[in-house]
Amino acid sequence: MTASANSANSASSANSAHSASSTNSAISAKGLVKHYGEVKALDGLDLEVPEGTVVGLLGPNGAGKTTAVRILTTLLRPDSGSATVAGFDVVRQADAVRRVIGLTGQYAAVDEYLTGRENLTMVGRLYHLPAGWVADRAQELLERFNLADAADRPVRTYSGGMRRRVDLAASLVAHPRILFLDEPTTGLDPRSRLDLWAVIGDLVREGTTVLLTTQYLEEADRLANDIVVIDHGRVIAHGTSDVLKDQVGGDRLEIVVHDRSQLSQAAAAMSAVSDAAPIVDADTRRVSAPVSGGSTVLVEAVRVLDTAGIEIDDVVLRRPTLDDVFLALTGHVAEEEPPPAPPSRGRGRGRKES
Amino acid sequence: MRRPVLGWGMHDGLVVARRNLLATLRNPELLFFSLIQPVIFVLLFAYVFGGAIPVPGASPEAGASAYREYLMPGIFGQTVAFAAASSTVGIAEDMSKGIIDRFRSLPMKSFAVLFGRTLADAVRLILVLAVLAITGLVVGWRIHNGALLASFAFLLLLLFAYTVAWVGVWIGLYMPNTETAQTAGLLWLFPLTFMSNAFVPLEGMPTWLQTFASWNPLSALVLACRELFGNPTGQLPGQTYPWPLENPIAYTLLSCAVILAIFIPLAARRYRNSTSH
């Protein structure tokens, strides 16, 4: 079957890519394994991030993205495997790693009762930077992130987008060479998301190395030079977004038929315009198929369906999503996981992380 | 940056302490409630119980006012002891919020988180003790032995506060959330304060309890304060008492030193273990 052949190819190409030399790598991880009780969050993860590039770590909830980031930022110890960041071992030289990185997690790690400015100066002083320099740097960051007006109000009065910006600013206080962003735009409104993408773009242009995790192919597409797809704690594909989308088969045309009895006719009509066999979902009355040719295909499909007398409720030309990538690579859809809850620092070992 | 004179641990601890104190100032409701409880206790014990509890060794004419003077150092002691609960809740709250990840990914000394917490809690108590002292003066409590000895009494109270804060922090590091921290944080303080001479002279207790209460560091602290302030001590002249109650200042200093020597390393180890799995 096509999907499994694809995944075999991509697996071997992933392995060969990651055996490349790591002399110029800002981040290098080999065979990381991490268990939470019975759950295997990481199952031999390999990663190379060359200096000055952006790598997107793409995967659904539970794939191991956050666990990988926590290990690389010295917050967790791996059960086995090794990793270096900026050449320093994350377990044995943790303090050296901490001096050169910045981290922005999924949940804003800011102090609610302090003002934006106080948050930034506190973090700066805990990087052991001189107080005067820190004050200037805080002002610079506040202006850059459009927080200057709200700078002297407690963060607890900020909106979600503002909190995320303070969080990102805090991770940048010490001019980190390597920045870790764990799902930085999850839960943000579209406007804030675009603003954040612009800031990240600026940072990359200035030479910062970025490791970004996300569930959204579009975000990885927009920001990353290179995308690594992970599932169940290991890498299942690796390449630029174009390469991945080609593996998936490009755009998908999706229609919703009005009358369930017309599903098979609709599928036949769709196969006339598509590159491969259409997939039918009887529950949602949806027929989808891979297509190429952009909006011309859309127009032709509508014409074909109309000629066949098929009534449709909806028609859409979709860019590939993570589900499509997964379907192509693994033969199944990325599992539905419940949305991540705010962090509770439980002492138990049975906690699964994404 | 040049290494600071007292080391990075102290530097980082002060940064964290400053952050904790700012958080308190910005949360006036919390401060208000932490002040109200001891004030209510003073008024309750002074006026409601005052007449009913005779103080051994005080002149019979003194009556209720003798109890009030006897009581105030007990309230001071009880208040500083109960402040340990806010350390428990405070550290549990820190550990359950995202900010702890920020701290742990920084090159700061990890010990500073605990050090800053206990330091800030002790500083906050200065304000609480001031409010209590004023309330005491209002209900008739007086300092008889001069400002120098009285200051020493307050310093002893602060030392004890700092000591129990470390015990509170150690407990808080085992708590998964702030609700259980609140319960656990208060639980051990009730026996500590009531099985002592804070509110009542020891003579009224059964013998086994008297022994425990005599060796309770809080009893020594309260007795030391009573002696330093010149308040009735509840002790009869000519009678011998167990060693802690004959040398209350020495015993207070000694027990604080021992408790700190045990609980600071315990807390530091617990913090390291709970944050690196």
Interface residues (C-beta under 8 A of the other chain):
Chain A: T73 T74 L75 L76 R77 D95 R98 R99 I101 L103 G105 Y107 A108 A109 V110 D111 Y113 L114 E118 M122 V123 R125 L126 Y127 H128 L129 P130 P154 A170 P343 S344 R345 G346 R347 R349
Chain B: M1 W8 H11 D12 V15 R18 R19 L22 A23 R26 N27 M95 S96 K97 G98 I99 I100 D101 R102 F103 R104 S105 L106 P107 M108 A112 Y174 P176 N177 S274 T275 S276 H277
